Each structure stands twice: as C-alpha cells, then as structure tokens.
Amino acid sequence: MTRLAYNIGLLAGLILALPWLLVKALRVPGYAGWVLHRLGWADASLSSTVFPNSAASPNPTTSPRIWLHALSVGETASVRPLLRALRAHYPQAALMLSSSTRAGATLAAATCANLVDCRLVMPYDLPGAATRIIRRLRPDLFILVETDFWPNLLGALAAAKVPMLLINGRMSPTSWNHYRILRFWARPLLFAPFTFLAMQTKAEVDRMVALGLTPARVGVIGNLKYTAAAAIGHRPKLARSELGIGAHKLLWVAGSTHAGEEEIILRAFRRLVVQWPDLFLVLAPRRVERAAMVLALAKQYGYRVALRREPKGAAAKGATEAEVVVLNSYGELVDLYSLGTMVFIGGSLVPAGGHNPLEAAVWEKPVLFGPHMEDFAEISEDLLAVNGALQVQNEDELVAGLQRWLADPNHRAACGRRGGELVRTRDQGVLAAHLALIERLQTTKINNVKR
C-alpha cells in the first residue's frame, strides 16, 4: 500500500509539473532532450556495443557489472577516486555511471568518461522505468552515492536480487526528523533494500539503527570526500596569468554561491577594498546558468567585471582590467581555489546546506563558511576542530574574518596548513575499506547465484 500511495503521488506530481517542464523546455536550450532522457524516452547511451546481449557477466568474479549512481556535481566529484580504484581492481568490469542533474551529467562527461563504460541519465522513478533500465544494465552490484533514494528503483533492484550499497550516506538532523515521523514508509521503501549502508558519521549510523535497521548492515568506513579532495591536491596548479591576475594581488575566491549570497559578498568586497585596494574577487555561482545575472549584479555595484570564459570557451577578454571575475564554466572551481589567498564556501550564508570546503582546504587555503553547512556537517566540524576554517554568521562577521586574515599572513597560512593536513590524514585507508566492502558484496552475490 505504501508503494501504491507513493506511485499515485509521483504520477500526480509529474502531471502537475508538466506545464512547468514544457515552459522550461522551450526557454532553456537542451532542456527538452534532458526531460526525454529523464522520462526514459531517450536511452541511446545504452548501446548494444557496450552492453552485449549475454545473460550475465562471463565471470562475475573478475568482470562484474557495477552501476554507480551520483545525483549531481558533489556526488560525482566524490565518487571519481572510487571509479579509478574499481577500474584498477576490476580491469575487465563494466562500470556504469548515472546522473540525475544536468550539472552532474556535464561533470561526469568531463571527468569520468575515461573511467566508465557507460554514462546515462537516471530516469524519473516512474512505475516500470526502473525495471526497464535494470533489464538493460543487468548490474551485479548497485552503488548509490550519498543520497537520491528512489523507491521503485530500489524495489526493482531487490526483486532482481542485486546487492545494493550506499556509500558516503548522510542524514541531516532535518532529514532525520522527517524520516522518524514517516519511518513506516521510509524504512521499507528507502533503506531496508540496501545490503549495507556506509554512513559518513557515527551519529548517522545511530539514526539508521533507530529507524529499525540492524547494526550489522550499517557502519562508517571513511568519507570519500576526503579521498576526492586529496586527489585534487595532486593536480597541477593554474597560473594566475590565466585569469589576468597579477602576482601582487590578494585573491578572494567565493565558490558555489547561491542567490542572496552574491549581494553579501559584493558588499563585503566593497568594504574590504577600501583598506586593501589590491584585493581581487573571483565569484563562482553554483549554477553556471546564473553567471550572466551575477555579472549584471556585480556591475550594479560599480565594479569592473569580466566573465571567466566567453561563450565559445575562450578566456574572457578584459579580465586584466577587472576587479571581479565571474566563473561561467563547469569543473574549474577546484583549480581556481589553488590560486586563492582565502576562500569562502557558498550555500552557507543562505539555507542551502553548504558545499564542500575540502576542495579548497586541500590546497592549504584558509576557508570561511556560513552557519548553513548541514550537508557537510562532519567535514565543517572537522575543519573547525583543527582551526582550519572559520564559521561566520553574517556580513559583518565575514568582513571581520577576512580582515584578520588579510592583516596577518602568518595566521591565514597556519589556518590553511591545518586544513590541508586534515585532508591528508583523513584520506588514509578510505579507498581500501570501500574496495574490501565491494569485494565482500561481490562474493555474496556469486554465492547466492551458485545456491
């Protein structure tokens, strides 16, 4: 009955959303094709050359078919080291990566194409869609990264006896309150189908157990975001000349900002440049589609502004004369963090859950963020505990924190070093623990098939 109620609500919601989807499809280039993919009507990526018609893997021990699902940008970035490790551990495996957002799919295409055999769009969780995609993919193991639970998909995987693993699982206090109230629905449809749930913190493990899951099926094996951040630290640094920023400039990078934050940042920047005229700002909206709006907003504040890239992808002209550069491309932000004197993490001064501060900390950059870091609660607490970051509540505190770092280079450098050391320490053993768990689940699958 719970699944029936869910499907009725899902279909009703889709019908109500159709006018909005149609308007967006007409206004946003490429969105119509995206909707077709999500409706399951455009699955050309599931080619017969990648997925032969054999009923099963020739040898699941050495060539398993592993399907990983990463909701969006953050999940895709965190799973990349695991994909690389899986490719090395199972060189003959068929690795499949799905995305639920356009931004996630774009990042997957840019950074994971050489690691997987197939990239695809996760269709909406409509009745029958899950069964069709499982029939096409024929996975030996399904791995969900962090979140994006779909009851019909999980139910169909369970019916097909596919082991399911949740990695980097998280459950914020807000989500916990909702799930606790609806535990009669959440536990059987969302969590019970999983073979094992690897959560980010002990507190989240306790919440899962409180929902009725057995302790043997839940645990903490390390946060892949530390591993992903550590890998970033091995990349070559960008040159400041690529942004037209002189070596004498003090560079403030404000990354993954949301609506309502850019105004705070631009006001803070205006107060800071009075005392530090060599301060330069890189402003990176979380959604690249907002870049033009953020550019216009910065111009309203009277700044000389440039886009990071022109529409054709070339470096923007006039950046050398600018005071503010607006990032309008995917995949570059983590590299721009390496150039920063100090970094602000967006989605945190407004209630958006925050974004990943480790992508800046790995470069040993001092990091600030606001009070709303619910999606990165463990990581933000870790950084604060080692004095590798500063949490601020509002514009005045943001300005005060930046003023202290600008006035005291030794203090900001020490803060950055502590953050970098945290990343290197927490990365140790994480990939090995995940591979061991995947190996165990693969063995369970093979034994079940034999029986």
TAPE-V304946 format. One line per field, one symbol per residue. psi: psi as a letter, one per 30 degrees, with the letter a starting at -180 (. if undefined). A space follows every 50 residues. Layout:
psi = ???
This chain:
psi = eeeeeeeeeeeeeeeefeeeeeeeefejkfeeeeeeeffggihffilfee ilgkflkejfefiljkkkkjebeeeeeffeeeeeeeeeeifgljkkkllf leeeeeeeeefgefflfkklkkllhkkfeeeeeeeeehkfkkjkjdahkj eeeeeeeeeghkkkkklhkkjleeeeeeeeehefeeeeeeeefkekjjle leeeeeeeeffgkkffgklkgljfeeeeeeeefflkklkfffghklffkk kjkjkhllkfeeeeeeeeeeeefeeifgkkkkjjkejffgeeeeeeeeef fgljklkeklefflkklgffflfkkkkhlkffeeefeffkelkkklgffl igflajfffeefghkkkklafihefheeeeeeeeeghglkklfaeeeeee eeeeeefieeeeeeeeeeeeeeeeeffkfeeeeeeeeeeeeeeeeeeeee .
